Amino acid sequence: MSENEPLLSVQNMEKHFPVTKGLFKRQVGAVKAVDGISFEVFKGETLGLVGESGCGKSTTGRLVTRLLEPTAGKIVFEGEDISHMSQGRLRPLRRDMQMIFQDPYSSLNPRHTVGAIVGAPFRIQGVKTENGVKKAVQDILELVGLSPEHYNRYPHEFSGGQRQRIGIARTLALKPKLIIADEPVSALDVSIQAQVVNLLEDLQKELDLTYVVIAHDLSVVRHISDRVAVMYLGKIVEIADRKRLYSAPMHPYTNALMSAVPVPDPKVRRDRERIRLKGDVPSPLNPPPACRFHTRCWKAQEICKKVEPPLAEMVGGHQVACHFPENAPEVPTAESAAKTG
Amino acid sequence: MTAPLDVSGSAAEAHPESVLAGAGKAIQGRSLTRIAWMRLRRDKVALAGGGVVVLLILVAIFSTPIIAAFGHPPLEFHQDQIDPATLLPKGSFGGMSAEYLLGVEPVNGRDIFSRIVAGAWISLLIGFLATVVSVIIGTVLGVIAGYFGGWVDQVIGRLMDVFLAFPLLVFAIALAGVIPDQGFGLEGNGLRIAMLIFIIGFFSWPSIGRIVRGQTLSLREREFVDAAKSLGARHGYIIFREVLPNLMAPILVYATLLIPTNILFEASLSFLGVGINPPTPTWGGMLSEAVRFYTLPHFVIFPGLAIFITVLAFNLFGDGLRDAFDPRAH
């Protein structure tokens, strides 16, 4: 595997959940949770995935870890196409790809001790450890900032932040290369969020990890990510370097998201223009045609309802799917934007 | 959206949680089961119920020495205690005396105390083993239905509906009539006991099955199941290591509550004369015989009381268990 080859590459991935009706399970439609997205994750980087609830970002995480099977498209992990691989053949690959879950209260089995929870990966994967599983587990507990003495305790004896550390310890047990973190801090108190985010960053440096961090909190994503992808209704509308995205967002939706970030300074807040989006997110059961954002976009024109804007590169790796992007170096006309696809 | 994070500070210093870690020897955590037991120990009513249950079990197990010490063989006739003119017990209060603690039966003068003690064994045996049968069937089918879902769940769900709608009493009466005297290496009442255990257990599994299915459905959606899946765990591992340990509490609780139901069912069948055949003593059978002698309250009261106390004790204990294992049930 060469240096420039991505660790994870997702190509036109789709996940449609069928909606059935009646006795014979006639399919009457599909929830297009993820509708053709492509992105790449390179070794050592952190890709942030943001969007409103229901935009398909969690589904994306579960597809990549193959807890779900994609309806179409390809998922390539370390050069292997895993999109339709059987669970049996996936098992050895799972060591290299792990997941951190959102809810630290639901992600730990209340009947198991911390030792059993963090030791489960060794048992399931049949991994032999040098000084026994217990020693290995205690080492990992220390690594995530817990005490090895916690080995025989039960999850309900810990706080939310500590539980999330236990979850992270389980994720790290087999020394994975890629970690998908699905809203890793959104269930935690704000004061604890920073600790866990910093722990994730420290671990990345120490263990040479690659992250895909799914979150709806733009401040968390900004802090942790190298690149950020913005999702809207099952599509990626913009991918860019963190700096670029936060300083010069191009997609109107990204602009709207950014303007919704609370600003602590009231002076700055007064001067800032807030973009208020009208209406709700349309149903993924029946998404708007062409550009999915045109129903709520203040820049929308006729073409947005007819031609779907492709995710096209603008400047220096900044990709955006919009006919009329903002902050563009030279404002391209609608025609030229349509041509690029 | 939460307030912006101040993440500039060093993470190494900001670990207030690790203060909890303490120093020195390993800490033994308290499992949910241990916490439930501690809660149960504070519940006086449940403890009383549990005490009676234990006492009943001891009586059933040691019925032979108890009868030898305090009574007469349950099948032995004592015509000397019966007034030949009226066929009723000679003594007052149905012939109660130091020798016949609870009096004697009319007509043949059998010792009621001995018959109730001997009947405890059959009632509890059938109540327990029938429950074991239904717990096994109910747990296996409930977990399969809840875990795999889809058409498997549909089939098992309809099967439960059929069993719940089944006119069990009518079926049992019909079946009891055709139970042969011999079969499966058993004969007489031994075979009837085995058949009753099987029939009662086989028809009461849907109540356990439904609870197990429902619990499994909700457990399956918990993230720790996804975590096990993403580690590459097989279905067997997830069912036995992740799901079943969380089902033990509800299964234990509902099994405890099913035992009295099954005891009552056996008593009803014996009362109707389709359960255990006389002369083997059962509480239901004794009640049935006592109906003809309604002028002798002790003959009705003691077997009735035995059933009442047993069912009440199991129910109180079961309710206490449920409160202890699931404090949010209220």
Interface residues (C-beta under 8 A of the other chain):
Chain A: R62 T65 L67 Q87 L90 R91 P92 R94 R95 Q98 M99 F101 Q102 D103 S106 S107 L108 N109 P110 R111 H112 T113 V114 A120 P121 I124 Q125 G145 L146 S147 E149 H150 Y151 N152 R153 Y154 H156 E157 S159 G161 Q162 R165 G167 R170 L174 V190 I192 Q193 A194 Q195 V197 N198 L199 E201 D202 D217 L218 S219 V220 H223 A260 V261 P262 P264
Chain B: M1 T2 A3 P4 L5 D6 V7 G9 S10 A11 A14 H15 E17 S18 L20 A21 G22 G24 K25 A26 I27 Q28 G29 R30 S31 L32 R222 E223 F224 D226 A227 A228 K229 S230 L231 G232 A233 Y237 R241 E242 P245 N246
